[in-house]
Amino acid sequence: MKTIVLSIVLIIPLLALGDDLDMSSSIQEVKKQHEALFLDMPGVVSVGIGLDPNGNQAIIVGLDGSRPETKTKIPAMLQDFPVVIQIVGPIKAQ
């Protein structure tokens, strides 16, 4: 009987959350969802995962140069993850 009561007590809060359990995306999923959009922007040469200046996981968008018009189109946050813009220069195939 105690097991049944304990199970009910533990399950009810989970049911109250509903679909919120599935709302949290991993940084890999967030990157994958937005990568193509970023790479279509002028000057974007890379999209990766790294750390922001505070040591938090972040989406890193690499630009080939200053590109002020592109910078204004890149959001500061994507689904709770910061977006960091870095000037990496042009990427050349070898």
Secondary structure as the mmCIF struct_conf table of DSSP 4:
data_model
#
loop_
_struct_conf.conf_type_id
_struct_conf.id
_struct_conf.beg_label_comp_id
_struct_conf.beg_label_asym_id
_struct_conf.beg_label_seq_id
_struct_conf.end_label_comp_id
_struct_conf.end_label_asym_id
_struct_conf.end_label_seq_id
HELX_RH_AL_P HELX_RH_AL_P1 LYS A 2 LEU A 17
HELX_RH_3T_P HELX_RH_3T_P1 GLY A 18 ASP A 22
TURN_TY1_P TURN_TY1_P1 MET A 23 MET A 23
HELX_RH_AL_P HELX_RH_AL_P2 ILE A 27 LEU A 39
TURN_TY1_P TURN_TY1_P2 ASP A 40 ASP A 40
BEND BEND1 MET A 41 MET A 41
TURN_TY1_P TURN_TY1_P3 PRO A 42 GLY A 43
STRN STRN1 VAL A 44 LEU A 51
TURN_TY1_P TURN_TY1_P4 PRO A 53 ASN A 54
BEND BEND2 GLY A 55 GLY A 55
STRN STRN2 GLN A 57 LEU A 63
BEND BEND3 ASP A 64 GLY A 65
HELX_RH_AL_P HELX_RH_AL_P3 PRO A 68 LYS A 71
TURN_TY1_P TURN_TY1_P5 THR A 72 LYS A 73
BEND BEND4 ILE A 74 ILE A 74
BEND BEND5 ALA A 76 ALA A 76
STRN STRN3 MET A 77 LEU A 78
TURN_TY1_P TURN_TY1_P6 GLN A 79 ASP A 80
STRN STRN4 PHE A 81 ILE A 87
#
